[in-house]
Amino acid sequence: MLKKILVLLVILFVVNIHLRAQHTLILPDEYLAVKDDDFKIDSVIDLRLFNDHIGVVQKGLVNRQVSVNFPDKLPIYLTAYLKENYSKTGQPLVLVISDFAIGEETKALSEKGFAEASLTMCRRDSTGELRSLFTFSDRVESSGLDVTMGHPKRVKDLLTLFLTQFIASDWKNNPGETFKFGVEPNQHVYRLHEMQTFSPGLYTSVDELINNQPVISITDIKVSAFKEQHVKIKNQNELIGNKRAFAFSDGQQLYISSAQYQSYRGASYFAPVRETGRFFLIDDPYGAINPSRGLMTAAGIGFGVIGGAVAGLAASQMPASGDGFIIDFKTGKTHLFNEQGILRILEEFPDAKARYLSKKNRRTIGVWRSCLVYLNRLNHTGK
């Protein structure tokens, strides 16, 4: 009997390791159905903040989230792929990637897979500076019972769509504008404490939020209440189509779209942000039903991250169970707002962890929140 139990435990361990394994995405080795227009993509620059994965897929009967990557780093793999499957000759251009992600959204009896990206095609001038010729932001999606196997085709279709639109843009006669790289790497944490308010409107990317420039004005948005402090945008599809929103501000409160951290394709809403800095505290007990565990899947995360200092509610106004999310904007990981989530975050900060564990009555929302306030201040000052 003991032997059978040990064998069963080994099997469960192996299955668990398998479920945690990273998923490798290989694009079809097929020539892209785009006409040759006398250019080649000589190099790819990856400006994503979270560049250790390109998204998540769901594996196993419990739909466990695992990270996805190409066989090589994104810029290396795409450079080789485009040279092999589009063109090796012509004017050398540079592809700049601000956002690139694949993901899956589940519903009761079906799943939807998507690939989305924000790309800029550039040309180097005589001084070596990059000049922007064409910017692309779009999404390819399809449904089915098992959508993981369809990701290679979706990425291929997305690249084909990008190149087709670029060729149609009359790029050869475009002198281009100086490409702006935005926030310097590792400086985004400091930006989180510089902004006090956000212009009212709908933001579809992190860069829009950092620059305080919503793509959709508040006057065009129809907002409705949704479960206590949460809100919905009734005309979101009309405003931005099938793109995912990133955040919404009414001029006083900042909200994050639930699509940024959930894998469940149910009601889309916006949850209030209670603490900002490296660690965002999202007041959302409803999202805890099916979070995108372990990874931020948002394609909106680009070169720099969300910023601001939003006045939060008192700790007593947070959900009594402590439900909610913590988003680490340095690593892209998400954690539930409970002791387990706090302990995972504190692994990086041994002194703070020791102080936390020394508290007798530490399992309270107030203590958890004070930890985040301290860590955000710590990351801001660099002490």
C-alpha positions, -999 to +999 in steps of 0.1 A: +000+000+000+028+024+009+045+016-023+014+025-043+011+058-024+047+067-032+042+058-069+011+080-069+030+109-053+058+106-079+033+107-107+016+137-093+050+154-089+059+147-125+025+159-137+029+191-117+063+198-131+049+192-166+021+217-160+046+243-148+068+239-179+072+267-203+053+264-236+074+269-267+058+285-297+072+277-332+059+297-362+051+278-394+080+277-418+059+292-447+066+322-468+044+351-458+017+360-483+030+395-488+045+410-519+082+418-520+085+456-518+123+461-519+130+460-481+141+436-455+139+437-417+175+439-408+170+438-370+143+438-343+144+459-311+123+447-282+112+475-259+087+455-238+093+459-201+084+422-194+105+405-220+110+371-204+079+357-220+054+366-248+023+356-230+005+327-213-014+296-223-037+273-203-027+237-199-042+207-183-076+200-170-074+228-145-063+253-171-030+261-154-013+292-167+022+287-181+044+312-198+051+311-236+083+319-255+098+313-289+127+289-291+150+320-289+146+356-276+118+375-293+141+399-314+165+371-324+137+347-334+116+372-354+146+386-372+156+352-384+120+342-392+113+373-413+145+370-432+137+334-440+100+338-447+098+373-462+129+389-476+167+388-472+174+416-497+163+453-501+166+484-480+174+475-444+147+485-419+144+481-382+113+467-365+106+481-330+083+461-307+065+481-280+039+453-272+037+417-283+016+391-266-005+360-271-031+348-246-063+328-241-096+338-226-120+312-214-158+310-213-182+283-202-179+260-232-153+277-254-120+295-255-107+324-275-070+327-284-054+360-295-022+375-307-017+413-304+011+437-310+022+473-313+049+476-338+068+504-355+088+501-387+119+524-387+147+535-410+181+547-398+191+581-411+227+591-420+234+598-384+222+564-372+191+578-356+159+558-360+131+575-379+095+561-376+078+552-409+047+533-398+031+523-365+008+493-362-014+482-334-039+453-339-051+420-327-059+386-344-082+362-325-102+331-331-123+307-310-124+270-304-123+242-278-085+241-278-070+274-290-033+268-279-025+250-311-037+279-331-012+305-318+014+300-344-011+307-372-024+338-353+011+352-350+018+345-386-015+362-396-007+392-374+028+396-391+012+393-425-014+420-416+014+443-403+036+439-435+006+443-458-005+476-442+031+489-441+036+483-478+003+501-485+015+531-464+038+546-492+068+542-469+094+548-496+084+585-498+080+590-461+110+609-445+098+596-411+099+612-377+125+607-349+115+577-330+110+584-293+121+556-269+101+569-240+109+561-204+144+547-198+146+511-186+144+507-148+132+543-144+095+535-145+093+530-107+103+566-102+077+578-126+050+561-106+055+586-078+057+617-100+021+619-113-006+629-089-037+627-111-046+612-145-065+630-172-100+616-174-104+592-203-097+557-216-061+545-219-052+516-242-015+514-234+010+521-206+027+548-226-005+567-229-009+566-191+027+576-184+023+606-208-011+613-193-027+613-227-058+590-229-066+579-264-104+584-257-118+615-241-141+612-211-168+630-231-170+601-255-173+574-228-205+560-214-198+548-179-220+527-157-217+513-122-207+477-117-207+459-084-199+485-057-167+505-065-162+489-100-173+505-133-180+494-168-177+512-201-208+505-220-195+516-254-160+502-251-163+480-283-175+510-302-146+531-290-116+507-294-130+477-313-115+444-303-084+459-285-082+455-248-084+486-227-057+492-202-070+517-177-097+543-171-096+575-151-126+597-142-102+625-131-100+614-095-098+576-094-077+554-115-091+520-126-074+490-142-092+468-168-100+434-154-088+420-188-052+429-178-050+402-151-079+378-157-081+348-180-118+344-177-137+360-206-168+371-187-180+406-178-152+431-185-150+459-159-126+483-143-114+478-108-100+507-086-063+510-079-057+515-041-019+517-040+006+526-067+043+522-072+062+491-082+034+472-066-002+481-076-030+470-053-062+463-072-094+462-052-111+433-070-126+404-051-145+393-082-114+388-103-101+362-077-125+337-093-101+330-122-070+352-121-042+349-147-020+333-121+017+342-120+020+364-150+007+397-163-007+390-197-013+425-208-001+436-242-004+471-229+027+467-208+054+483-229+085+504-224+077+518-190+047+511-168+016+526-153+023+556-131+007+578-105-001+583-069-038+577-064-054+584-030-067+551-017-095+541+006-089+533+042-078+497+049-112+490+065-129+498+031-110+470+013-129+437+009-132+420+043-117+388+030-086+406+016-095+395-019-078+416-046-047+416-066-011+428-064+006+435-097+044+438-097+052+462-125+089+453-124+084+415-131+049+414-145+038+389-120+004+390-102-003+379-067-035+375-047-039+401-019-035+377+010-007+364+032+006+340+006+009+367-019+027+390+005+051+363+015+060+357-022+067+393-027+088+396+005+112+368-007+131+396-025+133+417+007+146+395+035+148+423+061+112+433+055+101+397+055+117+391+089+099+422+103+066+410+089+070+375+103+078+390+137+043+406+139+019+386+160-013+399+144+001+401+108-028+384+090-048+415+084-056+437+055-041+467+072-007+450+078-006+437+042-014+471+028+013+488+050+038+463+036+030+474+000+033+511+010+067+504+025+079+484-004+067+510-029+086+538-009+116+515-007+117+510-045+111+547-051+140+559-029+163+530-038+172+526-001 
